C-alpha cells in the first residue's frame, strides 16, 4: 500500500468504523488495520471478541458540485464473522441526507435505489444489494447521486478498479 493511500485511509478508519460497522458491534477492541490494497480499493480488518470484521473501502474519484463542504465520503463492502454477514454495502455521503430521499447508485446501465438515514445510505433490500455487488464486479465505475437536507444535489463517481479482488481478499481474511 502506498503512503498516499495509507495516510488517507488511516485517517478515515475511525469514521469508517462508526459509520459502517456500528450496527455490527458498538465497542472495538482494536482499530481497523489495513490488510491489502487492490488498485482503488483498500481492505481493512479488526477483531472483537475473537470475531473478525473485514471491509473493502474506497473514496470517490470525483465529487460534484465542486466546492461544496462535505464530511468524509466513502463506499464500503463489509463482511463480519459476528453475524456471518457478507457483502454488506453502505455509502457515507458526507452530509445529512434529505428525509425520505432515495439516493441512487448507477453501474453501467443499471440503477439501484437506496434508503437513507442521517449521512449513510444502504441498498433497499438484500436482492438489491446482491444485484449491486454483482454489477460492481462487472463494472468500471459507479455513480452515486443524493440530495442533502439543504436540497443540494450531489454526484459522486467511484472507480470499481480492484473491487473484485478487494471483496475476495476481505472474505478470505475473515474466513467467510
C-alpha positions as CSV (number, residue, x, y, z in Angstrom):
1,X,0.0,0.0,0.0
2,X,1.4,3.4,-0.9
3,X,1.9,6.0,1.8
4,X,-0.5,8.3,-0.1
5,X,-3.3,5.7,0.2
6,X,-2.4,4.5,3.7
7,X,-2.4,8.0,5.1
8,X,-5.8,8.9,3.6
9,X,-7.5,5.7,4.7
10,X,-5.9,5.5,8.1
11,X,-7.3,8.9,8.9
12,X,-10.7,7.7,7.8
13,X,-10.6,4.4,9.8
14,X,-12.4,5.8,12.9
15,X,-15.1,7.3,10.8
16,X,-15.4,4.2,8.8
17,X,-16.0,2.1,11.9
18,X,-18.6,4.5,13.3
19,X,-20.5,4.9,10.0
20,X,-20.5,1.4,8.6
21,X,-19.8,-1.0,11.4
22,X,-21.6,0.4,14.5
23,X,-24.5,-1.9,13.9
24,X,-22.2,-4.9,14.0
25,X,-20.7,-4.1,17.4
26,X,-20.7,-0.9,19.4
27,X,-17.2,-1.3,21.0
28,X,-14.0,-2.1,19.2
29,X,-11.1,-3.9,20.9
30,X,-8.7,-3.0,18.0
31,X,-8.6,-0.2,15.5
32,X,-9.0,-1.4,11.9
33,X,-5.7,-2.4,10.3
34,X,-5.0,-2.1,6.6
35,X,-4.7,-5.6,5.1
36,X,-4.2,-5.1,1.4
37,X,-4.5,-2.6,-1.5
38,X,-6.3,-3.6,-4.7
39,X,-6.0,-0.8,-7.2
40,X,-8.5,1.8,-6.0
41,X,-9.8,-0.2,-3.0
42,X,-8.3,-0.9,0.4
43,X,-9.2,-3.8,2.7
44,X,-9.2,-3.2,6.4
45,X,-10.0,-5.6,9.3
46,X,-10.4,-5.7,13.0
47,X,-11.2,-8.3,15.6
48,X,-13.7,-8.1,18.5
49,X,-14.3,-10.9,21.0
50,X,-12.4,-13.3,18.7
51,X,-14.6,-12.5,15.6
52,X,-13.2,-10.6,12.6
53,X,-14.9,-7.9,10.6
54,X,-13.3,-7.1,7.2
55,X,-14.2,-4.4,4.7
56,X,-13.2,-3.1,1.3
57,X,-13.4,0.7,1.1
58,X,-12.8,3.4,-1.5
59,X,-13.3,7.2,-1.9
60,X,-14.8,9.0,-4.9
61,X,-12.6,9.9,-7.8
62,X,-14.9,12.9,-8.4
63,X,-17.5,14.7,-6.3
64,X,-19.9,17.3,-7.8
65,X,-20.7,20.0,-7.3
66,X,-17.1,21.1,-6.7
67,X,-16.5,23.3,-3.7
68,X,-19.5,22.0,-1.6
69,X,-18.4,21.5,2.0
70,X,-18.9,17.8,2.9
71,X,-17.6,15.5,5.5
72,X,-15.9,12.2,4.7
73,X,-17.2,10.4,1.6
74,X,-16.6,6.7,1.1
75,X,-18.2,3.5,-0.1
76,X,-17.7,0.2,1.7
77,X,-18.5,-3.5,1.4
78,X,-18.4,-5.3,4.8
79,X,-18.0,-8.9,5.9
80,X,-18.4,-10.0,9.5
81,X,-17.9,-13.2,11.4
82,X,-20.1,-12.0,14.2
83,X,-23.3,-12.4,12.3
84,X,-22.0,-14.1,9.1
85,X,-22.7,-11.0,7.1
86,X,-21.1,-10.8,3.6
87,X,-21.2,-8.1,1.0
88,X,-23.0,-5.5,3.3
89,X,-22.9,-2.3,1.2
90,X,-23.0,1.2,2.6
91,X,-22.0,4.7,1.5
92,X,-21.2,7.7,3.6
93,X,-22.4,10.7,1.8
94,X,-20.6,13.4,3.8
95,X,-23.7,15.3,4.6
96,X,-27.2,14.7,6.2
97,X,-29.4,13.3,3.5
98,X,-32.8,14.8,2.8
99,X,-35.5,13.0,4.9
100,X,-37.4,10.4,2.8
101,X,-35.0,10.8,-0.1
102,X,-33.9,7.9,-2.3
103,X,-30.2,8.1,-3.2
104,X,-29.3,6.0,-6.3
105,X,-26.3,4.1,-7.5
106,X,-25.7,3.6,-11.2
107,X,-23.3,0.9,-12.5
108,X,-23.3,0.7,-16.3
109,X,-27.0,0.8,-17.4
110,X,-28.3,-0.4,-14.1
111,X,-29.6,1.9,-11.4
112,X,-30.2,0.8,-7.8
113,X,-32.3,2.5,-5.2
114,X,-31.1,3.1,-1.7
115,X,-32.6,4.1,1.6
116,X,-31.0,6.8,3.7
117,X,-30.6,7.6,7.3
118,X,-28.6,10.6,8.6
119,X,-25.4,10.7,6.4
120,X,-25.4,7.0,5.3
121,X,-27.3,5.1,2.5
122,X,-27.8,1.4,2.0
123,X,-29.3,-0.7,-0.8
124,X,-33.0,-1.1,-0.5
125,X,-33.1,-4.8,0.3
126,X,-31.0,-8.0,0.1
127,X,-31.9,-8.6,-3.5
128,X,-30.9,-5.1,-4.5
129,X,-27.6,-5.5,-2.6
130,X,-26.8,-8.8,-4.3
131,X,-27.5,-7.4,-7.7
132,X,-25.5,-4.2,-6.9
133,X,-22.4,-6.2,-5.9
134,X,-22.6,-8.4,-9.0
135,X,-22.9,-5.3,-11.2
136,X,-19.9,-3.7,-9.4
137,X,-17.8,-6.7,-10.1
138,X,-18.6,-6.4,-13.8
139,X,-18.4,-2.6,-14.0
140,X,-15.7,0.1,-14.4
141,X,-17.3,2.9,-12.4
142,X,-20.3,3.7,-10.3
143,X,-22.1,6.9,-9.8
144,X,-24.0,7.8,-6.6
145,X,-26.5,10.6,-6.5
146,X,-28.1,12.0,-3.4
147,X,-29.8,15.1,-2.1
148,X,-28.7,16.9,1.1
149,X,-31.1,18.1,3.8
150,X,-30.5,21.6,2.3
151,X,-31.5,20.5,-1.1
152,X,-28.1,20.3,-2.7
153,X,-27.9,17.5,-5.3
154,X,-24.6,15.7,-5.4
155,X,-23.0,13.2,-7.7
156,X,-20.0,11.1,-6.7
157,X,-18.1,8.9,-9.1
158,X,-16.2,5.9,-7.8
159,X,-13.7,3.6,-9.6
160,X,-14.5,-0.1,-9.5
161,X,-10.9,-1.0,-10.4
162,X,-9.9,-3.6,-7.9
163,X,-13.3,-4.3,-6.4
164,X,-13.5,-8.0,-7.2
165,X,-10.0,-8.6,-5.7
166,X,-10.8,-6.4,-2.6
167,X,-14.1,-8.2,-1.9
168,X,-12.3,-11.6,-2.3
169,X,-9.5,-10.5,0.0
170,X,-11.9,-9.3,2.7
171,X,-13.9,-12.5,2.6
172,X,-10.7,-14.6,2.7
173,X,-9.2,-12.7,5.6
174,X,-12.5,-13.1,7.5
175,X,-12.8,-16.8,6.6
176,X,-16.3,-16.2,5.1
